[in-house]
């Protein structure tokens, strides 16, 4: 007997095998036109899926107003897109087509390469399928029968998935629409008519199963929404994001470059970008010193045995560069993490409890072998510098140190204009075997961190069981930029694993003159300087606050007669520590001003006869426009005050 408990507390009982659509008949006709899926306890199911024959479950129907249904609809849109592609390109082989953030994709092996010129035809074919409004029909068959079906359909990727990923399943499911049949777990919306607003976005290369040695497929990206208005709003956001693309702005503003001769995913910081990076480093370094950190430097490589002890090798071997084999037999690895090096600094001499907490910080460069298809400008690279720090402390000191790390991360984000964020506290899944250490220690650690985070009134604090690192719980900062995109930036992680006897066997001598094991805290407010800078470029659209701007003020002469005066003003500004330059070309003032605006220079100081006579400049702000005549000494003080306060664009002087 199946019993379903409805949201109003009423229950329905069934002594036969039913699907979600059968429940609609019992609840009432008003749901027939709006119900798209259902929740069975916490499991999302479509209306075509067989419900259990026995048991007692909470059952709730879902409509387009329920957030999780949007992802379900996008999965259905992926099937429509695949069907349209197969109609237009006979012989297409299907891989996978999941929903992703803000849309979906499908991977294909096609007779020819797709281009954006193909998108209108595919969208038109999708529109015809939507108009047909055929149902998504679920079929459950034995795995052996499914193999036979996929072979008959000449779909080798589906055959391989059945033989490999689904080899332990007794039965599997297909979804059918007209002539289209796809191996799929589901769930789906009831029919194609619910896919109301969609747009193909791009096509890219992708390897089968992410393996560069396998077939190269074409990945077709698209988005789908329940209304044309939602689609339009999303496309507007996408257009704004495109204007802010750090790869485009980074090139135009001469901040960084990636040279194929040097290597994919390796950033070359250009002079202007180096200024931006140095200002970020100086800002954080000064804050670290104020908070009791000690700076260290460590090499870019280390012996493989070091990373075997830490577990990074071979635990993360797939994302590391191969070891370097030396003639004398030693093997070295490009540093994948800074923590083992900092641990060896801790172990360079005996430690006492009186030294703890010991806070070691480094802007340490590490290397990861990311797949070429995953590399993206500065945000996904193969070599990057972390604002890394490791705190060695007693277990009693953990709450205060963790709180201080969270406070510092908040300070960094707010200073740089990231005011909208949420904090995710990632905890252990007690049912998983991926975690190391004593469960009792985990419980104490998680309880302490929960208490700390709740006491700090963190915005939108959420817990995520099962998302902890294998060595300890962590707090991740999920930051929204100025156009609403979310990025994971700062992180604070607790570690009982690396200090343990099974790893590095860290010790300190306690007040009882006996050895004790310290706790480690891993902390990185920026995360990666490359990734953080890429996000920062897009957040500010290249218009950085004065203290970060590579060029802070530019002198513009109205004619060549005033070059000497302009150069004198420039020298005074430089002597005061400002990053000043001059435009002394024989060009019209309007042209010079436009060039400076395109280069996002925060201030312009226009000089001519009147300014030379009065010892002033005609000041122009990127944000506020013309500010009138300002004496040079006043200008210097005004700019220095703005830099010291780290005022953000649009903020008023305090």
C-alpha positions in Angstrom: 0.0 0.0 0.0 1.3 3.4 -1.0 0.3 6.4 1.2 1.0 10.0 0.1 0.8 12.8 2.6 -0.3 16.0 0.9 0.8 19.5 2.1 -2.6 20.2 3.8 -2.1 17.0 5.9 -4.6 14.9 4.0 -3.4 11.5 2.7 -4.1 9.4 -0.3 -3.8 5.6 -0.4 -3.2 3.5 -3.5 -3.1 -0.3 -3.8 -1.9 -0.3 -7.4 1.2 1.0 -9.2 0.7 4.7 -10.1 2.5 7.6 -11.6 2.4 11.3 -10.5 -0.1 12.1 -13.2 -2.5 9.6 -11.6 -2.4 11.7 -8.4 -3.7 14.7 -10.4 -7.1 12.9 -10.9 -7.4 12.4 -7.2 -6.4 16.0 -6.2 -8.6 17.8 -8.6 -8.7 19.2 -12.2 -7.2 22.6 -11.3 -3.7 21.0 -11.1 -4.0 19.4 -14.5 -2.9 22.6 -16.4 -0.3 23.8 -13.9 1.5 20.8 -12.3 4.8 20.1 -14.0 6.5 17.7 -11.5 6.3 16.5 -7.9 8.4 16.2 -4.7 8.3 12.7 -3.2 9.8 13.5 0.3 13.0 15.3 -0.9 13.2 13.6 -4.3 12.2 15.5 -7.5 10.1 13.3 -9.8 8.2 13.9 -13.0 4.6 13.0 -13.6 5.6 10.1 -15.8 7.7 8.3 -13.2 6.4 5.2 -11.4 6.0 5.9 -7.7 6.9 3.2 -5.1 4.3 0.5 -4.6 4.6 0.6 -0.8 5.5 3.1 1.8 4.5 6.4 3.3 5.8 9.6 1.7 5.2 13.4 1.7 3.9 14.4 -1.8 3.8 17.9 -3.2 3.0 19.0 -6.7 5.2 21.6 -8.3 4.5 24.4 -10.8 6.5 26.8 -12.8 6.7 29.0 -9.6 8.8 26.4 -7.9 12.5 27.1 -8.4 13.7 23.5 -8.9 11.3 23.1 -11.8 13.2 25.5 -14.0 16.2 23.1 -14.1 13.9 20.3 -14.9 12.4 22.3 -17.8 15.9 23.0 -19.1 16.7 19.3 -19.1 13.6 18.8 -21.3 14.7 21.7 -23.5 18.1 19.9 -24.0 16.1 16.9 -25.4 14.2 19.2 -27.8 17.4 20.7 -29.0 19.0 17.2 -29.5 15.9 16.1 -31.5 16.1 19.2 -33.6 19.8 18.7 -34.3 19.2 15.1 -35.3 16.5 16.1 -37.7 18.7 18.6 -39.3 21.9 16.6 -39.3 21.2 12.9 -39.9 23.8 10.6 -38.4 24.3 12.7 -35.3 25.6 10.7 -32.3 24.4 11.8 -28.8 26.5 12.0 -25.7 25.1 13.8 -22.7 22.8 16.9 -22.3 22.4 18.1 -18.7 21.0 21.4 -17.3 23.6 23.8 -16.0 23.5 27.1 -14.3 21.2 29.4 -16.3 20.8 26.9 -19.1 21.8 23.6 -20.6 24.0 22.0 -23.2 24.2 18.8 -25.3 27.3 17.1 -26.6 27.2 15.8 -30.1 29.4 14.0 -32.7 28.2 15.6 -35.9 28.9 15.1 -39.6 30.3 18.7 -39.7 31.2 21.5 -37.4 28.4 23.7 -36.2 28.6 27.5 -36.4 26.4 30.3 -35.1 24.9 30.5 -38.6 23.2 27.1 -37.9 21.5 28.4 -34.7 18.4 30.0 -36.4 17.6 26.7 -38.2 18.0 24.7 -35.0 15.8 27.2 -33.1 13.1 27.1 -35.8 13.1 23.3 -35.7 12.7 23.5 -31.9 9.8 25.9 -32.3 8.0 23.3 -34.5 8.6 20.6 -31.9 7.2 22.9 -29.1 4.1 23.6 -31.2 3.5 19.8 -31.5 3.5 19.7 -27.7 4.1 16.0 -27.6 4.5 14.4 -24.2 7.8 13.2 -22.7 7.0 9.5 -22.4 9.1 7.5 -19.9 10.0 3.9 -20.7 11.7 1.6 -18.2 13.5 -1.4 -19.7 16.0 -4.1 -18.6 19.6 -2.9 -19.2 20.2 -5.7 -21.7 17.2 -4.6 -23.7 18.5 -1.0 -23.5 21.8 -2.1 -25.0 20.0 -3.6 -27.9 18.0 -0.5 -28.4 21.0 1.8 -28.4 22.9 -0.4 -30.8 19.9 -0.4 -33.1 19.8 3.4 -32.9 23.6 3.5 -33.7 24.3 5.5 -30.6 27.8 4.3 -29.5 28.2 6.8 -26.6 24.9 5.5 -25.1 26.1 1.9 -25.5 29.4 2.7 -23.7 27.5 4.4 -20.9 25.3 1.4 -20.4 28.3 -0.9 -20.4 30.4 1.2 -18.1 28.5 3.8 -16.0 25.3 1.8 -15.7 26.7 -1.7 -15.7 25.3 -2.5 -12.2 21.8 -1.3 -13.0 19.1 -4.0 -13.6 16.7 -1.5 -15.4 17.2 1.8 -17.0 15.0 4.5 -18.4 14.4 6.2 -21.8 12.3 9.2 -22.7 10.5 9.3 -26.0 9.0 12.0 -28.1 7.8 11.0 -31.5 10.7 9.5 -33.4 13.2 10.7 -30.7 14.3 8.2 -28.1 17.1 9.1 -25.6 18.6 7.1 -22.7 17.9 9.4 -19.8 17.2 9.2 -16.0 14.9 12.2 -16.2 12.9 13.9 -14.8 11.1 16.0 -17.4 8.2 18.3 -17.8 5.0 16.7 -19.0 5.2 17.9 -22.6 7.2 20.1 -25.0 4.8 23.0 -24.8 6.3 24.0 -21.4 9.5 25.0 -23.1 8.3 28.5 -23.8 11.4 30.7 -24.2 14.9 29.6 -25.3 17.9 30.8 -27.1 21.1 29.0 -28.4 24.2 30.8 -27.1 27.4 29.2 -28.3 29.2 26.1 -29.5 32.5 24.8 -28.2 34.6 21.7 -28.2 34.4 19.0 -25.6 36.0 15.6 -25.2 33.9 12.5 -24.5 33.9 11.9 -20.8 36.3 14.9 -20.4 39.2 12.7 -21.7 41.5 14.4 -24.1 42.5 11.1 -25.6 38.9 10.3 -26.6 36.6 11.7 -29.4 36.2 15.5 -29.7 32.6 16.4 -29.6 30.7 19.6 -30.1 29.0 21.1 -27.1 26.0 23.3 -28.0 25.0 25.7 -25.2 21.6 27.3 -24.8 19.3 28.8 -22.2 15.6 28.4 -21.5 13.0 30.2 -19.3 9.3 30.0 -18.6 8.6 33.4 -20.2 10.0 35.6 -22.9 10.4 38.4 -20.4 12.7 36.3 -18.2 14.7 35.3 -21.3 15.0 38.9 -22.4 16.3 39.9 -18.9 18.8 37.1 -18.9 20.1 38.0 -22.4 20.4 41.6 -21.2 22.5 40.4 -18.3 24.5 38.3 -20.7 25.2 41.3 -22.9 26.3 43.3 -19.9 28.6 40.5 -18.9 30.1 40.3 -22.4 30.9 44.0 -22.2 32.7 43.4 -18.9 34.5 40.2 -20.1 37.9 40.4 -18.4 39.6 38.8 -21.4 38.5 41.7 -23.7 39.1 44.5 -21.1 42.4 42.9 -20.1 43.6 43.2 -23.6 42.2 46.7 -24.3 43.5 48.1 -21.0 46.9 46.2 -21.4 46.6 44.4 -18.1 47.6 40.8 -19.0 48.2 38.5 -21.9 48.3 34.8 -22.6 51.0 33.8 -25.1 50.7 30.3 -26.7 54.5 30.3 -27.0 54.7 30.5 -23.2 51.8 28.1 -22.7 48.0 27.9 -22.3 46.7 28.9 -19.0 49.8 30.8 -18.0 49.3 34.5 -17.3 51.8 37.2 -18.4 51.1 40.3 -16.2 51.7 43.4 -18.3 53.1 46.6 -16.6 49.6 48.0 -15.9 48.3 44.7 -14.6 51.4 44.3 -12.4 50.5 47.6 -10.7 47.0 46.3 -10.0 48.4 43.0 -8.6 51.0 44.8 -6.5 48.4 47.1 -5.0 46.2 44.1 -4.0 49.2 42.3 -2.5 50.3 45.4 -0.6 46.8 46.0 0.7 46.6 42.4 2.0 50.2 42.3 3.2 49.7 45.4 5.4 46.5 43.9 6.8 48.4 40.6 7.5 51.1 42.3 9.5 48.5 44.2 11.5 46.9 40.9 12.3 50.0 39.1 13.5 51.0 37.1 10.4 54.6 36.3 9.5 55.6 36.3 5.8 57.5 33.4 4.3 58.7 32.3 0.9 58.8 28.8 -0.5 60.1 27.3 -3.8 57.9 26.4 -6.8 58.9 22.7 -6.7 59.3 20.0 -4.1 60.2 16.4 -3.9 57.4 14.0 -4.7 57.8 12.4 -1.3 56.6 15.7 0.3 53.3 15.6 -1.5 52.9 11.9 -0.9 53.1 12.6 2.8 50.5 15.3 2.4 48.3 13.2 0.2 48.2 15.6 -2.6 50.1 13.1 -4.7 48.7 10.8 -6.0 45.3 12.0 -4.5 45.2 14.9 -7.0 47.5 13.3 -9.6 45.0 13.9 -12.5 45.1 17.6 -12.0 48.9 17.9 -11.5 51.8 18.2 -13.9 53.8 15.0 -14.3 56.8 14.6 -11.9 60.2 15.8 -13.1 62.6 12.9 -13.1 66.2 13.9 -12.0 69.3 12.0 -13.1 70.2 11.0 -9.6 66.8 9.3 -9.1 64.9 12.0 -7.2 61.5 13.1 -8.6 60.2 16.7 -8.2 56.7 18.1 -8.6 55.6 21.6 -9.6 54.0 22.8 -6.4 50.3 22.0 -6.4 49.7 23.4 -2.8 51.6 25.7 -0.5 50.6 23.9 2.8 53.2 21.1 2.8 56.0 23.8 2.5 54.5 25.8 5.4 54.3 22.7 7.5 58.0 22.0 7.0 58.7 25.6 8.1 56.7 24.8 11.2 58.7 21.7 11.7 62.1 23.4 11.1 62.5 23.5 14.9 60.6 22.4 18.1 57.5 24.5 18.9 56.1 25.5 22.2 52.5 26.3 23.1 53.7 29.8 23.9 54.4 30.4 20.2 50.8 29.5 19.1 48.9 30.6 17.2 51.7 30.7 14.6 50.4 32.4 11.4 52.5 31.9 8.3 51.5 33.8 5.1 52.8 33.7 1.5 51.8 34.8 -1.9 52.7 31.4 -3.2 52.5 30.3 -6.8 51.1 26.8 -7.5 50.5 24.8 -10.6 47.5 22.6 -11.7 47.1 20.8 -15.0 43.7 22.0 -16.0 42.2 20.5 -19.2 42.6 22.8 -22.2 38.9 23.0 -22.8 38.4 24.3 -19.2 40.9 27.2 -19.4 39.2 30.6 -19.3 41.3 33.8 -19.3 42.4 34.5 -15.7 39.6 32.7 -14.0 40.7 29.1 -14.9 44.5 28.8 -15.3 47.4 26.4 -14.9 49.7 28.6 -12.8 48.3 30.9 -10.2 49.3 32.7 -7.0 47.4 32.2 -3.8 47.2 34.6 -1.0 47.8 31.6 1.2 48.2 31.4 5.0 48.3 28.6 7.4 47.6 29.0 11.1 48.9 26.5 13.6 47.0 26.6 16.8 45.7 24.6 19.8 42.2 23.2 19.6 41.1 25.7 22.2 42.3 28.6 20.0 40.3 27.3 16.9 37.1 29.4 17.5 38.9 32.7 17.9 41.3 32.1 15.0 38.5 30.9 12.7 36.5 34.0 13.6 39.4 36.3 12.9 39.9 34.6 9.5 36.2 35.1 8.6 36.4 38.7 9.8 39.4 39.4 7.6 37.7 37.8 4.6 34.7 40.0 5.1 36.9 43.1 5.5 38.7 42.3 2.2 35.5 41.8 0.2 33.8 44.9 1.6 36.9 47.1 0.9 36.8 45.9 -2.7 33.1 46.6 -3.2 31.7 43.0 -2.8 28.9 43.8 -0.4 26.5 41.0 -1.5 27.6 37.5 -0.5 26.5 34.4 1.4 28.6 32.1 3.5 28.4 28.3 3.0 29.6 26.2 5.9 30.6 22.9 4.4 30.3 19.9 6.7 31.0 16.2 6.7 28.6 13.6 5.4 28.6 10.9 8.2 27.7 8.3 5.6 30.7 9.0 3.4 34.1 7.3 3.6 36.0 10.1 1.9 36.8 11.9 5.2 39.8 11.3 7.4 40.1 11.6 11.1 38.2 10.8 14.3 34.4 11.4 13.9 34.4 12.8 17.5 36.9 15.4 16.4 34.8 16.3 13.4 31.8 16.8 15.6 33.6 19.1 17.9 35.1 21.0 15.0 31.8 21.4 13.2 30.0 22.5 16.4 32.7 25.1 17.2 32.5 26.5 13.7 28.8 26.6 13.6 28.8 28.5 16.9 31.4 31.0 15.6 29.5 31.6 12.3 26.2 32.1 14.0 27.6 34.5 16.5 28.9 36.7 13.7 25.6 37.3 12.1 26.9 36.3 8.7 24.6 37.1 5.8 22.7 34.1 4.3 24.6 31.5 6.3 23.9 28.1 5.0 25.2 24.6 5.8 26.2 22.1 3.1 26.5 18.5 4.5 28.9 16.4 2.3 30.7 19.5 0.9 33.6 19.6 3.5 37.2 19.0 2.3 38.3 15.5 3.1 40.5 16.8 6.0 38.0 19.2 7.7 35.0 21.6 7.6 35.3 24.9 5.8 33.5 28.2 5.2 33.3 29.4 1.6 32.3 33.0 0.6 29.9 33.0 -2.4 30.1 36.5 -3.7 27.6 38.3 -6.0 29.2 40.9 -8.3 27.5 44.1 -9.5 25.5 42.3 -12.2 24.3 39.5 -9.9 26.7 36.7 -10.9 28.0 34.5 -8.1 31.6 33.6 -7.6 33.2 31.5 -4.9 36.1 33.6 -3.5 37.5 33.6 0.0 37.7 30.3 2.0 38.6 29.3 5.5 39.3 25.6 6.1 39.9 23.6 9.3 42.4 20.8 9.1 43.0 17.9 11.5 44.4 15.7 8.8 47.8 17.1 7.8 49.0 17.6 11.4 48.1 14.0 12.3 50.6 11.1 12.9 49.4 9.6 9.6 50.6 12.6 7.7 53.2 15.1 9.1 52.9 14.3 12.8 53.0 17.9 13.9 53.7 18.6 17.6 54.1 21.4 20.1 55.1 21.1 23.7 52.2 22.1 26.0 52.2 23.6 29.5 52.4 20.0 30.8 55.8 19.6 29.0 54.3 16.9 26.8 53.8 16.8 23.0 50.4 17.7 21.6 49.1 17.9 18.1 48.2 21.4 16.7 45.3 22.2 14.5 45.8 23.8 11.1 43.6 26.5 9.5 44.0 27.2 5.8 42.9 30.7 4.8 42.8 32.6 1.5 40.6 35.8 1.2 41.4 36.3 -2.5 41.8 32.6 -3.3 43.9 33.1 -6.5 45.3 36.5 -7.5 44.7 35.7 -11.1 41.1 34.6 -10.7 40.3 37.4 -8.2 41.8 40.0 -10.6 39.7 38.6 -13.5 36.6 38.9 -11.4 37.6 42.3 -10.2 38.1 43.6 -13.8 34.5 42.4 -14.6 33.0 43.7 -11.3 34.4 47.3 -12.0 34.2 46.9 -15.8 37.8 48.0 -15.8 37.0 51.3 -14.1 39.0 50.7 -10.9 38.9 52.8 -7.8 41.7 55.3 -7.6 43.9 53.3 -5.2 43.9 50.3 -7.6 44.0 52.2 -10.9 47.2 51.5 -12.8 47.2 55.1 -14.0 45.6 57.5 -11.5 45.7 60.8 -13.3 46.7 62.1 -16.7 47.9 65.5 -17.6 46.3 66.8 -20.9 47.7 69.9 -22.5 45.4 72.1 -24.7 48.4 72.9 -27.0 52.1 72.2 -27.2 52.8 75.6 -25.7 51.9 74.3 -22.2 54.0 71.1 -22.3 56.6 72.5 -19.9 53.9 73.4 -17.4 52.2 70.1 -17.8 55.4 68.2 -17.2 56.1 70.2 -14.1 52.6 69.3 -12.8 53.3 65.7 -13.7 56.6 65.7 -11.8 54.9 67.1 -8.6 52.2 64.5 -8.8 54.8 61.7 -9.2 56.9 63.1 -6.3 53.8 62.8 -4.1 53.6 59.1 -5.0 50.8 59.3 -7.5 50.8 57.3 -10.7 50.6 60.2 -13.2 51.3 60.5 -16.9 51.0 63.2 -19.5 49.5 63.4 -23.0 51.5 66.0 -24.8 50.6 65.0 -28.3 49.6 67.6 -30.9 46.0 66.5 -30.9 42.8 68.2 -30.0 41.8 68.2 -26.3 38.6 66.4 -27.1 40.5 63.5 -28.7 42.9 63.2 -25.8 40.0 63.2 -23.3 38.2 60.4 -25.2 41.3 58.3 -25.2 41.7 58.7 -21.5 38.1 57.8 -20.9 38.5 54.6 -23.0 41.6 53.7 -21.0 39.5 54.2 -17.7 41.8 56.8 -16.2 40.1 58.1 -13.0 41.2 61.8 -13.3 42.3 64.2 -16.0 44.1 67.4 -15.3 43.7 69.7 -18.3 46.2 72.6 -18.5 46.4 75.7 -20.6 47.1 79.4 -20.3 44.8 80.1 -17.5 45.9 77.1 -15.5 49.6 78.0 -16.0 49.0 81.5 -14.9 47.1 80.5 -11.7 49.1 77.4 -10.8 46.0 75.2 -11.2 44.6 72.4 -13.3 41.1 72.0 -14.8 40.1 68.8 -13.1 37.9 66.2 -14.7 36.6 63.0 -13.0 35.8 59.8 -14.8 32.7 59.5 -12.5 31.6 63.1 -11.9 32.8 65.0 -15.0 34.2 68.6 -14.8 35.2 69.6 -11.3 36.6 73.1 -12.1 39.9 74.7 -11.4 41.9 73.1 -8.6 45.3 74.3 -7.2 48.0 71.6 -7.7 48.7 71.3 -4.0 45.0 70.9 -3.3 44.8 68.3 -6.1 47.6 66.3 -4.5 46.0 66.3 -1.1 42.5 65.4 -2.5 43.9 62.4 -4.4 46.0 61.1 -1.5 43.0 61.3 0.8 40.9 59.3 -1.7 43.6 56.7 -2.0 44.1 56.4 1.8 40.3 55.9 2.3 40.2 53.4 -0.6 37.0 55.0 -1.7 35.0 53.0 -4.3 33.6 54.5 -7.5 30.3 56.3 -6.7 31.0 56.7 -3.0 31.1 60.2 -1.5 34.1 61.4 0.4 33.6 61.0 4.2 
